């Protein structure tokens, strides 16, 4: 199942991941880092079409397919309905297919999905957030009310800003501008 470059293709590795989650003791934290949507954009032979050009769009479609198979496999587990899943990217792609992302803020925008197995967490949040906001958000979602330390903020609190450090420069990102 080696992809010839980065590691194991998404579908077989997610199948292995699902199988091994059964061995975890509650409560547990687990993470999975997929790789199929990274260059060189390879796909398993059984998933390839006649086209020789794979590209990021086809590999993301494969990643989506792999996630569907993963969720189909785990949705009947006893822990599923009491689990919070976070699906996000670690970075953007240089390929842009939508003008919404061809600007100073948009070129760093990544998707993030928070899903609860019992379907109780619903809605769209378009606040400006960053990956360091995941932990305080999850603590908010589970009702954790003790003190904790975090550089991030809860996504639920409507505080719309993010800070980045890129090419030796700090950037404060708000809905209206980037301040350097």
PEKALIN-V956945 format. One record per pair of residues at least 12 apart in sequence whose C-alpha atoms are under 6 Angstrom apart, sorted by the first residue. I is the first residue (numbers start at 0). GAP is how many residues later the second one is. D is the distance in Angstrom with one decimal. If there is no record, write none. Layout:
# PEKALIN-V956945
((I;GAP;D) (I;GAP;D))
This chain:
# PEKALIN-V956945
((9;24;5.8) (10;55;4.6) (13;56;5.9) (35;23;5.9) (36;19;5.8) (36;22;5.1) (36;23;5.5) (40;14;5.7) (79;37;5.4) (80;36;4.0) (80;37;4.4) (82;33;5.8) (82;34;5.6) (83;31;5.7) (83;32;4.5) (84;29;5.7) (84;30;5.0) (85;27;5.7) (85;28;4.6) (86;25;5.7) (86;26;5.0) (87;23;5.6) (87;24;4.3) (88;21;5.9) (91;16;5.9) (91;18;5.9) (126;33;5.4) (127;32;4.9) (127;33;5.4) (128;33;5.7) (131;20;4.8) (132;19;4.3) (132;20;4.9) (132;21;5.7) (135;17;5.6) (135;18;4.8) (136;17;4.0) (136;18;5.5) (159;14;6.0) (160;12;5.4) (160;13;4.6))
